Amino acid sequence: MPCQIETYIDGFSFYFSGKRYYLCITFTPFNNGSSDNIARNKYCVNKLLHEANIPVPKAFVILKSQFYDNQMDLGFIEYPVVAKPTIDGSFGDDVFCNIKDEKTLRDYLNKLFKRHQRVSIEKFEANLRSYRVLVSQNKILDIIETVPAHVMGDGVHTLTELIEITNKEREKRIANAEVSPSVIKIEEEHHAKLSEIGVSLSDIPRKDQRIDLCYKPNSTCGGTMKSAAGLVCPENIALILKAAKTLSLDFVGFDLICEDISKPIGPTRGFFIEANYAPGIQLHEKPTDGVKNCVTRKALVGFLKKRHPLAYFWHRIRTMKGAHFYFKCIVLLGAIFFFYIKIV
């Protein structure tokens, strides 16, 4: 199926069954607009999933006007918490995990409200593993375990030097298109994490000592990604697909945390953190470790099968290599007869 590069939208388009579709960066025509619009709001997603009995962290929203007019009492909050933009936050930008006191929270809100009108405050759920689950057309296409940024000590280099060495190695792999971008950047949360574990950037970690640098596992913050495809248990598959249906999203990347994706959430701790309506696919096709999964083709095929079932079927018949013309005709007639029987 031919497609056309559209440089002015940083994407491409394709024509199928009389319609043209555009894909721009991570934005696709796979979902309807209203569902996408709802999924932009992380608090709405949290409440909708909660009402459907899908586990989510406790959450509430603070408006910029409420904060600066002193209309919001923060004394009731049970710490630790996570602060993040409510609308359209992505890549882990402006997310601060494990805030432990009101002063730190207020200082960070002052910073966030310079760029955002609404901020979500969620309970921070510690000691859980993070996963990105990609769902398309009521099927799980892939699962990636996302691991927060970390380095391994060698007994020689300081933490700062270890980060520089790690970044140089990753930059080489990124330049060779081996992995998706995952360079470690030291931000506010990194300093808080290092302070918590009593380590400074000038310290020299002992050989093979792992130093975790932050809590959020995003690749854009230096996190690593390893394939977890095939590990999810049937109970969690059902829960994940239920979440997609609840939000009416045909294509979605769920960020969830749990003890182990292979163990049912419910009997074990687990929570849905976000629903990404325009999920990136690089982390699936170019993980740091593990099996690469070509999810782009699977997602496109699933979309066309649902939106244009007959046209897609005929496209497949026409492009069957080496198939005899009469065999194609028999298959097509059989399909038409089957759909006719179903309608009647």
C-alpha angles and dihedrals in degrees: 000000000000121000133187128224111235105199095180092062096036091240144066142258136215134195121224134163094349096313134099120218128195129209115192121185100307096339117108139172090240096105131047116255098245093054091048090050092052092047090056087072109072093194092054090050090050093051096044092051091045091053088052090055092250111142116252133158118267107266146175137176131240119202121216091237092051092052098048093041089052091239093133119077108205094185094096095061119117109217146255100056142164122235120201142147112281096210125056099334113163144168090030090287114162092000116137117186130198099021103178107188143029096251093056090046094050092048091051093046089054087057096044096048090062087071106021137051096206131035126193120218115201134177110260110236108203134202097028132123120244126229138179112212117193115207126188127176094344093311132104107237098182146342126214126188108221116208122197118247113284142154135209119235123235100188090244112064129060120243090257091053092047090054091050091049092048091049093050091052091049093047089057091052091046091050089052090050090241097128139013117260112290109153115157114245120187110229139159095286091051091057090048092050094049091048090052094054093041098245129130130201089248094056121107109227115216120253113292092003110143115220115196109209103193145350105243111084100206115140089224087062093051099274121147127229129215129180117258096171114146095020099094117106123232092250092057092045089057092047093049093049089047089055091052091050092046090057092039091233118150091186119034142143112217121205107207136166126208143145092260129346089221091062123072116262107234100046084048127038116271140144140189107234105179143352112220108205091188101037122185116241101197093088089058097044096039109027120171090241136011137022120351113227122202096216096159094074092043092052093048093048091048091051094050093046090055100039098039109016098163095040091049091048091051090046089055092048093050093049098046104129116228094359116142117247093236092050089054091051093050091050092048093049090048091052093049090049091049093052091045091054091048092052095045 
